[in-house]
Amino acid sequence: MTERVQKVLASLAIGSRRQIEAMIKAGRIQINGRTVRLGDRMQPGDKVKVDGRLCGGRVHQSARTRVLAYYKPAGEICTQRDPEGRRTVFQHLPRLKRGRWISIGRLDFNTTGLLLFTNNGELANRLMHPGSVIEREYAVRVLGRATPRQLHNLRAGVTLEEGTARFTDIVDSGGAGSNHWYHVVIMAGRNREVRRLWESQGLTVSRLIRTRYGAYILPRKRRPGQFWELTADEIRALQADTG
């Protein structure tokens, strides 16, 4: 069975369909020694090169979409390798026979909680794309209690370096003194955005846990360092988030 080149290469995490279309137009992709054109199709067994480099040997039948959830502990970074030798989130994941795990977004070094991975490059791109408007929910422990004015500012919008940012929802979850918790929802995934929003109001985040990404909620029974695979229904719910 043949499939469009963009679809197959996107599923192999070469890039998004749009990125692959641009690569095709630039003449950067070859199949079985022939330069690909828009509209070309491919089949299992075809030999693919991008910029002259072989992509994982011969292309096999598209693998089924898998999604892993990982409860990230503090002290790990979200890259494949770290020059400083720090632990990475990828060190704990099971090996794939074909393809690779792609992180759906990132979490800061000291942030814990839900981190998703998939073997489907197109799904990863759709879940991270700003146009998909995916909700991310966090449990936040703040030093001190926010005033009504500060909470209003965080909901209305605060100017950061990249532009205006805000929480679409804030729930006071209680606590006292240096142990006051809030649950917040944000639609973007910019670097340290949750921490920077609180800091813009003169408040310090002492602990940050991501508890939800789109439709998927971090199960209460899970503990830092554990990973598990999502069911087909849970994956379909994530796909529905992207429209």
Secondary structure, DSSP 8 states (H G I E B T S, - for coil): --EEHHHHHHHTTS--HHHHHHHHHTT-EEETTEE--TT-EE-TT-EEEETTEEEEEE--S-----EEEEEE-TT-BSSS--TT---BGGGGS---SSS--EEES---TT-EEEEEEES-HHHHHHHH-GGG---EEEEEEESS---HHHHHHHHH-EEETTEEE--SEEEEEE--TT-EEEEEEES---TTHHHHHHHTTT--EEEEEEEEETTEE--TT--TT-EEE--HHHHHHHHHHT-
